Amino acid sequence: MIIYSNGCSHTAATIDYDIYYIDILAKVLNNKPSYEWVNPTEGHYNTFKNVDFNSLSKNKNYLLKHAEHGKSNDLIFFETYNMVIDSIRCNNKIDYAIIQFSGVNRRLQTIPDVDKDVKLIHVNPHDNSHLGVKLEPFASEQSLQYLLILQELFKTHNIPYVFIPYMEFDNNVLELTDKLHLIDTTRLTCSLYDGHRTDFRKRGYCRDAAGHPNYRGYYELAMKCLDILNKKGIKPVEVYYSKEKRMFDDDLAEKQDFVKLFSKNLGDGTSDEIEKCKTPII
């Protein structure tokens, strides 16, 4: 079995956790406590070849973790599309795809590099923002197009998939676009209008102003994904997270009054957005 995962920092590994929602999914889908995981290096267009599907045994279980901090929907789309096509070409098709969409204003840019002809860099409110992020309505429209292309790809090749719109799309664009009715909303963990980020901040399911999930957030994402895939077998949350981790996260959540209060206004949780929320309106 091959499970493919992509996304940004809300899915990528951090030093704070040993297990993430995608790990819980892998344990349930494989029905085994262990699996081999593969971390594709640097992104498809940095190395041009990151996973050799011919080398993956059909008798083993694999979790391909492709998420990366700061990643845009540009790269999430390009990588995912090519990974699926590569797996099909090698007659070792991906069994499940879990794709977490990032902030629509993020983008990918190429710059000259000393060791290579070109280097890819992330442009978002946290990284290289001086180069300019995407603006609306193009930002949301392009991400909607990415979603539709991947949706068609998965359906054409009968690959069960889940889309996680962790950050909300621009609501004004969603009201005006002609693409919304084409999206299979049964494969979304939440509404494109709402996303998970604001809701998690409000409920104490995140660990910072940027809305990165804590153990409660990861567990809820796992449950929502499994529900869409119509898979049973998830164990109680304490099986996956230690008492110490749960107590630490819950204690931190109780102290996040500022994050809960300004859950709708913190956006990407940049220092500027945090300071703006702290500044009283005169």
ABEGO torsion letter per residue (X at the ends): XBBBBBEBAAABBBAABABBAAAAAAAAAAGBABBBBBBBBGEAAAAGBABBAAABBAABBBBBBABBBGBBAAAAAAAAAAAAAAAAAAGBBBABBBBBBBBAABBBBBBBBAABABBBBBBBAABGAAAEBBBOAAAAAAAAAAAAAAAAAAAAAGBBBBBBBABBBBAAAAAABAAAAABBAAABABBAAAEAAAAAAAAGABABAAGBBBAAAAAAAAAAAAAAAGBBGBBBAAAABBAAAAAAAAAAAAAAAAAAAAAAAAEAGBAAAAAAAABBBX
